[in-house]
């Protein structure tokens, strides 16, 4: 694929393909020939024999002897260009690992994976030569011909794909059969025990020697050393990851308290129902209904956290298995999607030109990061970190190169900012590209599809000559009268484009406001997805979201720590976490609607039939006689099964009218046809992003991102779990990805409104987890509880709003929701409050979440519940029942440019009305209640305390909201304002009651009796 081929544009209903040349001139690469070291810039020098010093005999990359010695002694011991291990040259001291070069190491031959690629497979050939017409004229066939036998040979990986390995030289894909062949390991010690972990950071050769010595296998060679079965056993004993269960001393008390709380809650609700308040029957009935709903909601939220687990990955074992020295890299490539869903990918020329500038900067930035192991890889975050850059950076060239790179980045920012300033005013004639061609996307609602390959093969190299990952600009076609489905539609378009151009078996999905904070994050995901034992049933690996730019106290719970560190860990112990829309590595086959591979069949239970409790195992009606699944295709079907599926399934209806794309969906290990021309692939890529491609297909209903809700992420993950897939939650110590979050109150509420509205839409759709997916029986019950909770939680706003208003009503009417309680009945209330506190404390104990984060989450649950969630329910009902789509606008006031200045900005929105009303209502109720108690004497203070406690519970939960309305931290503290208002009101009423300026006299009223004294 030519990286400098130009921008390719095309339309769905016109047989046209326009190539716009000249926008990006290829830059000449640095000349690698010469007598200067490419690392430090010094003279290379001569050897002791007078010859030119050559460090690497494989590629001849120019390196001087000091840099060569340093790289062997302190570095990776590899050539910077070809990644071949440096051999010991004459006059160089020995380093660790040199003794392995003098003889063949047994370990190098111990983990050979059988290659069964010669197995006959003719699916792709049949699909390409089948009678499939996609209605674009006969000229399309000449570029879509793929030679026969495509599926029977190893597919060609496209250069420029983003590899998981550190090297950008792509090797062959792993054979399909190597992932299937498994044997059970012998009983042995836990792979994650201390004797393994203490050597985790060391070299793999030393660990393997130590392990073999302990197993008694290190010594003279024997015939068993090359036994393939023994090699597979050795491999099985070293999993790429393992579950780390929560300590029973933390988990068992937590579970016991949950059960105790459930029992106490049952007794409490029984008491509340059996003891009505006759003089306030309306208040009592409302409170009981609210409490029953709260109990139901708590059950749905609590029990999916019954099996929380942690996970641990072994990156060194991943390299040992798939990156063996002297062999091609067998790590699978990954397609990265950075999907910007702002303005529904509106074909902006600013984005196009900024991406062009980014491609040029990447030619220098990528080799700098690889050379010095830079973390994080985002230049803006790296150059703003306040750390000691000289720590662990002993290369003499690091400081000089870092300063030069920072200058390059500052110049890059100046160029991008100039583009932004230029884009503020659109020319009357529209945007014009550098070669004088009008920008195809001048009409953002009516434009052809556009693709530009910036980096990749034939031009996509860095300044040192190494191949860069592919960078492709994609803007799908937009035409009036077509539904484009916002972010979900854009993601599905990217799935199809990447399937045609690169077809990596795994895909990383990131939002445009996120960046990669940990360069090994994709490797962490591969430890699960490429694990031979559990990986083939994993549909995606979800990472937690972490954010920058949030104030220290996290006033509005923007970090969502309780959800990501407690709820998601609990789901990981069941069937896997939900998909949250970003920071997720997908298996491509799972997005294509395939079902996970079936495990080995269990033996049938055969008895004499004399006992009614035993008998033959009941046959699963969902499976056919030959083991195939009646609900959908499986990845592990036999050749006959696949031929049957191919002859009976309508692939055009399922995937669309593209023979090349349909062929790519059948390649489980990825890759593109070896004889496909770049022009044919680009033409097909334009076709699959046309606005009419998804018509009469299963895209959005069964394939890809699911349509029907603005929270398409929940639906997409839910459909995969219903098919039987499981997901994995990965929490590396160094956060994998970081992004930005709205810290302003109004922006935060609007974000929560969008999430809640999507949940309401799912609840009223046919995909509602309460009744969808029961037929297959593959979604576990606790997992279903979690999905049901994600769709009904907005409806909690109705009882929550009523419950928060009850304290003020009780204070103003001098009534209460409970009758006078006895000493025995008070035990129910005390036990319930103690169980609530104990559950929270024990939850924090096993999860590691701080009590401040937990409390902020509780506060915002009330704030968001009576504002954003309430409006989401109203808007959802209007949209579903009446077809009315309502939008809430935000009005902003200017703020100063200071740290967290956005936090104190006041942006008026209708979402602020309900919590403000509830807050004022309760404050007035407190004042009225205290004033009434002062008037009525000491006997009225007893009943008042219960009402005041109830009202203060509401005020304390709404305190961050009130603080957001009050303004900046350098003004009067909010708590002072609250107490000032309360005390001023109370003392004012008390002053009026006492009335000290009026003289009170005893005796008759002289004005009444008429006596003139």
C-alpha angles and dihedrals in degrees: 000000000000110000092199097046092112136237113324118206131178145156135230099230100037126069093229138121118184122195115196110203132191100040094113123031115209111246119228113250124237113269107248095193119094146074098281125100111245092213106049103008096238127130113282094223133196135288125245088268093055096253126128109275111249115187099183119040091190102062104000094232105182110249127153122233096254091053090044092051092046093048091051094045103038108007137062093289089232136117109257092226110038097019091229115149113257112248121219111266129203112286095018120120119244120261133189111294099027092108089064091065094064095064140015112277114225091215091063089064098037101085102043110154115216116247113220098164090124088075109121113252122163103171098109092043091052092048094051094046093040122108098267118147123186098185104243101117133272095283091076093067096066093063096041099059113119120188118255120264094043094142093045096063133053111278119237115251112223115244113245098042114138107254126206091222125083091243120076093208104107121220133189123301120253114266117254095233094054090067093050101050108088134156128191113258123234116257108276141151121294111282091222096052123124097268089059099040096050090063096039093109095048131088117292093230092060092048092049092049090050092048093048091048091054091047092050094242099113110096138058115007118255137181094265092064091078097039106127092213091056090048091054090049091053090050093049091054090063110059118188091232141006140198116255106204120214112256112269090227087066101034103044096057088046092055093045091053090050091054091045091049091051091053093045090049091054092052091045094052090046090054092047093051095045094049110055125180104238097192092051103030094150094053091044094050093047092050093048093050090049092049093050090052091048090052092050092048091048091054091052091049099040107046097055084065092061095102107038117172141176126218135216128201131203110212093176091059089051090057091044092056103039106020104051116168116264094013132095116275107261098188110122118247120244129216112218118212117198098184117190107197096178110123088359096281094302100193095253117187088208090063090047095051093042089053089051090054090046091054091055093048091049091063088069102027098054097056090045091054093046094046096052100025093241118200125223101027094207103100095211092056094040095054093045096052113112098220137120103269091189092063110110089353102110097155108116091222096055098087093045094047093045092054091049091049092050089054089050090051093049089052089048091053091049090054093048093047089051089055090050092051091048092051093057091086119043114214115242091241092047131247119323122204123228094264092052096259116135113249107258092219099057088118102054093194097046116037139117125258114273132201128180123179106209100172135021136079122000099025105007098107132123126236091276094053098255119137116255128216115268118268114195128182112212128183113172121221119273123199132165114260096032126108109233099183096217116239095358091054092047091051092050090051089053090049091056095043092050090045090058100039104034110354097198112183092233133046132199116211119203132168118236092251094056130085135192107262096174117044090201093057094103089050088054089056092047089058086070104030095047097040106122093217106045105005100087093063094049114101098184144352113226122204124201118256116245124185140208128210098038119138117255095252094044091221097191099035093251092159092062088209094161091056097043098040101035113021096039093048089053093051090048088065092056115038101322141280124300119257110258099192102258142040092045133132111210133199104233094218091058091056089052091065097254119145122237119266115273120245124234115296116258116236115259118255108241122183138159090261095238094119118061092210094067135048144118116331111259113250116246109241091207093067127070125224094268093051097261120139119246094208099061146324119303127215093230100053118138123249092262090050092052092048088050091050091046093052095045106033119082100229092181090059092045105043105011136253101307119109094193093051093046089051091052091054090062093055102092093182093047129229133126130261109285095229100043113126119226091239092055092048093049092048091050091047090055089050096052093053094052115123094241097048095095095052112122092002133109095249109131094012103059105352132062122341109359120238127217102077138053087232094063091160094072092049094047095052092042093056091051093050090049089057090057101262120136128212132214131224113216121191110177117191091244106055110252098214135011132195145166127273132193108259096181116098096233094045091048092051091049090051091051089046091058092050093047093047090054090052091051090051091052091049092057094043129086088253092069107140090223091075109004123097101022094120097072095037092213099122111087118233098242089047088052089051089057093049092047088052091052090057103042101039093093089061089062085076091078098058090035092056090049092047092050090052096050096077093057092046091051092050093048096045097037091234131117137211093233132053121235105292129219126229091261093050091050088064089069091057094045092048092048094052091046092051091050092052093043092051091052094046095048090046090055089047097060097034101047093228114147121243091240091057090047092050093048088053091052091049095049090046087067095040094049093038096061095039121026097023091048093052090045091057092048093046092045092052091048091049096046100038103031103019092237116146111204126194128196117214127212122216115202132202122208120265135192120263099252137120110296089359089144089060091068097041113118112223113177117220134158088248089076095062102079098048091043090052093047091048095050090043092056094044090053089047092053092051093047093047095051092045091051091050091052090052096047099045136235096317091070096055095078098063089039095065094065092050093046092050090052092049095045088052088062095044094049092051091050093047096103089051091052090047090053090055093048098059137220132019094238091064127077109310112258094233089058090053092049095050091042091056093045096046094042091053094046095047091045091055091043091051091052090049093052094040094189096183094065115083111228114209131186124233136047123334107258093205090059099046095044095224112154108214 
